[in-house]
Amino acid sequence: MIHETLDEALPALPPMRAIAGLDLGDKTIGVAVSDRLLSVATPLETIRRKKFTQDAERLIEILNGREIGGVVLGLPRNMDGSEGARCQSTRAFARNFSRLWDGAITFWDERLSTVAAERALLEADTSRMRRAERIDNVAASYILQGALDRIRHIRQG
């Protein structure tokens, strides 16, 4: 089921199950996963996009294999907060994916996540080639970590 906000999705997340963060690009999907306590996001893999069905099959393989209870999709808003074509594409992906997978799906504002990921990889002195390989799943981990921090804040509040 799709939830517009993380606050709405929280009750739908099964206890003691990890969640995944996705950074959807035109050519790749960055995937990150949390631990079962929902405290730390870890970059996992970058899926080279083919067709929706093949992309969804690989994602479901990952989600089921790691017993993932929910998915956080990075929502690429414009810098002024408005939604453009990329947001529409992400929402369409969520609608199509929700027909194939039963877990909770929600969105997280991903503005500047790729910039932050690039900066982190540069600071780690990662080679240009290695950065290109890792940027999407590191960006997914930034998206997911933001959501995990929000979950912790909600639960403490």
C-alpha positions in Angstrom: 0.0 0.0 0.0 1.2 3.5 -0.8 1.4 6.1 2.0 2.1 9.7 1.1 4.2 10.4 4.2 6.5 8.4 6.4 4.2 9.4 9.4 1.3 7.6 7.6 3.4 4.6 6.7 4.8 4.0 10.1 1.8 2.0 11.6 1.9 -0.2 8.5 5.5 -1.3 9.0 5.8 -4.7 10.6 7.8 -4.8 13.8 11.5 -6.0 13.7 11.6 -5.9 9.9 14.1 -3.9 7.9 13.1 -1.3 5.3 14.7 -0.4 2.0 15.5 2.9 0.4 15.4 3.4 -3.4 17.0 6.1 -5.5 15.2 5.8 -8.9 17.1 7.0 -11.8 16.5 6.7 -15.6 19.3 4.1 -16.0 19.7 2.7 -12.5 18.0 2.0 -9.2 20.1 2.5 -6.1 19.1 0.2 -3.2 20.0 0.6 0.4 18.7 -1.4 3.4 18.3 -0.8 7.1 18.9 -3.0 10.1 15.9 -4.6 11.8 16.0 -1.9 14.6 15.6 0.8 11.9 18.7 2.7 13.0 21.3 2.5 10.2 21.1 2.6 6.4 23.6 0.6 4.4 24.1 0.9 0.6 23.4 -2.5 -1.0 23.4 -2.6 -4.8 22.7 -0.7 -8.0 20.2 -2.3 -10.4 20.8 -1.5 -14.0 17.3 -0.6 -15.3 15.9 -2.7 -18.2 12.1 -3.0 -18.3 9.8 -2.3 -15.4 8.9 -6.0 -15.0 12.6 -7.1 -14.8 13.4 -4.2 -12.5 10.5 -5.1 -10.2 11.4 -8.8 -10.2 15.0 -8.0 -9.0 13.6 -5.6 -6.4 11.2 -8.2 -5.1 14.0 -10.8 -5.0 16.0 -8.4 -2.8 13.0 -7.4 -0.6 11.9 -11.0 0.0 15.4 -12.3 0.5 16.1 -9.7 3.2 12.6 -9.8 4.7 12.0 -6.1 4.1 8.8 -4.7 5.6 8.6 -1.4 3.7 10.1 0.7 1.0 11.0 4.4 1.0 11.3 5.9 -2.5 13.3 9.1 -2.9 11.0 11.8 -4.3 13.0 14.1 -6.5 11.2 17.4 -5.8 12.4 20.6 -7.4 14.5 23.0 -5.2 11.4 25.1 -4.6 9.5 22.0 -3.3 7.3 21.6 -6.4 6.9 18.3 -8.2 8.0 17.9 -11.8 8.1 15.1 -14.3 10.6 13.0 -12.3 8.3 13.0 -9.3 5.4 11.9 -11.6 7.7 9.1 -12.8 8.5 8.0 -9.2 4.8 8.0 -8.2 4.0 5.9 -11.3 6.7 3.5 -10.4 5.2 3.3 -6.9 1.7 2.6 -8.2 2.9 -0.1 -10.6 5.2 -1.7 -7.9 2.4 -1.7 -5.3 0.5 -4.1 -7.6 3.3 -6.6 -7.3 4.5 -6.2 -3.7 2.3 -6.1 -0.6 4.5 -4.1 1.7 4.2 -0.4 2.7 5.6 2.1 0.2 6.2 5.7 1.1 8.2 8.7 -0.2 11.1 10.8 1.2 12.2 14.2 -0.2 15.5 13.4 -1.8 16.7 16.9 -2.7 20.5 17.0 -2.5 20.9 13.3 -1.6 23.0 12.6 -4.7 25.1 15.7 -4.0 25.7 14.5 -0.4 26.5 11.0 -1.7 29.0 12.4 -4.2 30.6 14.6 -1.5 30.9 11.5 0.9 32.5 9.4 -1.9 34.9 12.3 -2.7 35.9 12.7 0.9 36.5 8.9 1.1 39.0 9.4 -1.9 37.0 7.1 -4.1 38.2 6.9 -7.7 36.0 8.4 -10.4 35.1 4.9 -11.8 34.2 3.6 -8.4 32.1 6.7 -7.6 30.1 6.1 -10.8 29.4 2.5 -9.6 28.5 3.5 -6.1 26.7 6.8 -6.3 23.2 5.5 -6.7 23.2 3.0 -3.8 25.0 5.6 -1.6 22.3 8.2 -2.5 19.7 5.5 -1.6 21.4 5.1 1.8 21.2 8.9 2.3 17.5 8.8 1.5 16.9 5.9 3.8 19.0 7.3 6.6 16.9 10.5 6.5 13.7 8.4 6.8 15.2 6.3 9.7 16.1 9.5 11.6 12.6 10.8 11.1 11.2 7.4 12.4 13.4 7.7 15.5 12.2 11.2 16.1 8.5 10.2 15.7 8.9 7.3 18.1 10.7 9.4 20.7 8.3 12.3 20.4 
